[in-house]
Amino acid sequence: MRLCFATSVISGICLAFAVMLLPNTRVAALTAKQKMATCVFGADNPGVDRPKLVGKERARFLKNCMSPKNDPRGAPVGAPAAPAPGVPPKS
């Protein structure tokens, strides 16, 4: 009886672990149409720190947004911001 219980517990743990390792392809699969809709939304809706994009700025934003690069979008949290150009660093 104990052996059967232990076997089913171990089997359940192994099954749960295997399910956790499976990738969620639905989340990772983003079609070009979905990505374009997200980029257009970002260009057309003003953010807290920027106005609605128009003209060349909008085109540049959409081009950068649709690019396949996965580059960082800003300074890491807790990192000091880069000094403004022309401002000498504090010593």
HUWORA-V745424 format. One record per backbone hydrogen bond with DSSP energy under -1.0 kcal/mol. NH is the residue of the N-H (numbers start at 0). CO is the residue of the C=O. E is the energy in kcal/mol with one decimal. If there is no record, write none. Layout:
{{NH;CO;E} {NH;CO;E}}
//
This chain:
{{4;0;-2.0} {5;1;-2.7} {6;2;-2.3} {7;3;-2.1} {8;4;-2.1} {9;5;-2.5} {10;6;-2.5} {11;7;-2.3} {12;8;-2.3} {13;9;-2.5} {14;10;-2.4} {15;11;-2.4} {16;12;-2.4} {17;13;-2.3} {18;14;-2.3} {19;15;-1.9} {20;16;-1.3} {24;22;-1.3} {27;23;-1.4} {28;24;-2.1} {34;30;-2.5} {35;31;-2.6} {36;32;-2.1} {37;33;-2.0} {38;34;-2.5} {39;35;-2.8} {40;36;-2.1} {41;37;-2.1} {42;38;-2.0} {43;39;-2.5} {44;40;-1.6} {52;42;-1.8} {56;53;-1.1} {58;54;-2.2} {59;55;-2.6} {60;56;-2.3} {61;57;-2.7} {62;58;-2.3} {63;59;-2.4} {64;60;-2.8} {65;61;-2.4} {78;75;-2.1} {86;83;-1.9}}
//
